[in-house]
Amino acid sequence: MNLLEYALVFLLAAIPWVEIALVIPLGIVRDLNPVLVVLIAFIGNISTIWLVVHFYEKIDGYRAKKRKGERVPSKRFIRAKDIWNKYGLPGIAFLGPILIGTHIAAFVGLLLGAQKNWTFAWVSGFLLLWSVLFGLGSYYGVEWLIRS
């Protein structure tokens, strides 16, 4: 077991925009233990989501100071707001890992008025689900490719 590779899985999963959809398949293709890759990637990603949720007010205050005037919303924010309007917090937490990123999903949920504890609970639950699904898909996908 190469600890450096597992540490890299943790760090990459913790970085916003890298996401588990990339880290888990890469770790499994690298022939690391799939269960450990999923677990470590989940912990890495959820640790920085906890930071986003916990320090939301400070992050939002910094953003407000920095932009001073009106700013055109990004495509990701517009997509996230559309998901929010259609499906609420559960929808944005479910679709976040594959459409806009988990960190952005958590931040947008808070920005649009969701409570911190509910945001963290929904995002954590669906992040765990997606981590397992990406792990299973990657593991069995690699196995299928090897056998083909």
C-alpha positions in Angstrom: 0.0 0.0 0.0 1.5 3.2 -1.1 0.6 5.9 1.4 1.6 8.7 -0.9 -0.9 7.7 -3.5 -3.7 7.5 -0.9 -2.7 10.9 0.4 -2.9 12.2 -3.1 -6.4 10.7 -3.5 -7.4 12.6 -0.3 -5.9 15.9 -1.4 -7.3 15.7 -4.9 -10.8 14.9 -3.6 -10.6 17.8 -1.2 -9.9 20.3 -4.0 -13.0 22.0 -5.3 -13.7 21.3 -9.0 -11.5 18.2 -9.0 -14.3 16.1 -7.5 -14.8 12.4 -6.8 -16.0 11.7 -10.3 -12.4 12.1 -11.4 -10.4 11.0 -8.3 -12.2 7.7 -7.7 -11.8 6.3 -11.2 -8.1 7.5 -11.4 -7.4 5.8 -8.0 -9.0 2.6 -9.1 -7.3 2.6 -12.6 -4.0 3.1 -10.6 -4.8 -0.3 -9.0 -5.3 1.1 -5.5 -7.7 -0.7 -3.2 -11.2 0.4 -4.4 -12.8 0.4 -1.0 -10.0 2.6 0.4 -10.1 4.9 -2.6 -13.8 5.5 -2.2 -13.5 6.0 1.6 -10.5 8.3 1.4 -12.0 10.3 -1.5 -15.3 10.7 0.3 -13.5 11.9 3.5 -11.3 14.3 1.5 -14.3 15.8 -0.3 -16.6 16.0 2.7 -13.9 17.6 4.8 -13.7 20.7 2.6 -17.5 20.8 2.2 -17.7 20.9 6.0 -15.3 23.9 5.8 -17.5 25.6 3.2 -20.7 25.1 5.2 -19.0 26.0 8.5 -17.4 29.2 7.2 -20.1 30.2 4.8 -20.8 33.6 6.3 -17.1 34.6 6.1 -16.7 33.3 2.5 -19.9 35.1 1.4 -18.8 38.3 3.2 -15.4 38.1 1.4 -17.2 37.6 -2.0 -19.5 40.6 -1.4 -16.5 42.9 -0.5 -14.6 41.7 -3.6 -17.3 42.2 -6.1 -18.6 45.5 -4.8 -21.0 46.1 -7.7 -23.4 43.9 -9.6 -21.9 40.9 -11.4 -23.2 38.7 -14.1 -23.8 35.2 -12.5 -21.7 32.3 -13.9 -23.2 29.6 -16.0 -22.6 27.2 -13.1 -24.5 29.4 -10.7 -27.4 29.8 -13.2 -27.5 26.0 -13.6 -27.5 25.5 -9.8 -30.2 28.1 -9.3 -32.4 26.3 -12.0 -31.9 23.0 -10.2 -32.7 24.7 -6.8 -35.9 26.2 -8.2 -37.0 22.9 -9.6 -35.9 20.4 -7.0 -34.8 22.3 -3.9 -31.9 21.3 -1.6 -32.2 17.6 -2.2 -32.0 18.1 -5.9 -29.0 20.3 -5.8 -27.3 17.9 -3.4 -28.1 14.9 -5.6 -27.1 16.5 -8.9 -24.2 18.6 -7.6 -21.4 15.9 -7.9 -22.1 15.3 -11.6 -23.3 18.8 -12.8 -21.8 21.6 -10.8 -19.5 20.1 -8.1 -20.3 19.3 -4.5 -18.6 22.4 -3.1 -20.6 24.7 -5.4 -23.8 22.8 -4.7 -23.3 23.3 -0.9 -22.4 27.0 -1.3 -25.3 27.7 -3.7 -27.7 25.9 -1.3 -26.6 28.1 1.5 -26.6 31.2 -0.7 -30.2 30.5 -1.6 -31.3 30.1 2.0 -30.8 26.5 3.1 -29.9 25.9 6.7 -26.3 24.7 7.4 -27.2 21.5 9.1 -29.6 20.4 6.3 -27.2 21.4 3.6 -24.4 19.4 5.1 -26.7 16.4 5.7 -28.1 16.3 2.2 -24.7 16.9 0.5 -23.0 14.3 2.7 -25.6 11.7 2.0 -25.6 12.1 -1.7 -21.8 12.5 -1.8 -21.6 9.1 -0.1 -24.0 7.6 -2.6 -22.1 9.0 -5.6 -18.8 7.9 -4.2 -20.0 4.3 -3.9 -21.6 4.5 -7.4 -18.4 5.9 -8.9 -16.4 3.3 -7.1 -18.5 0.4 -8.3 -18.7 1.7 -11.8 -15.0 2.3 -12.0 -14.0 -1.1 -10.5 -16.4 -3.1 -12.7 -15.7 -0.9 -15.7 -11.9 -1.6 -15.4 -12.6 -5.3 -14.8 -14.8 -5.4 -17.9 -12.1 -3.6 -20.0 -9.4 -6.0 -18.8 -11.5 -9.1 -19.7 -12.5 -7.7 -23.1 
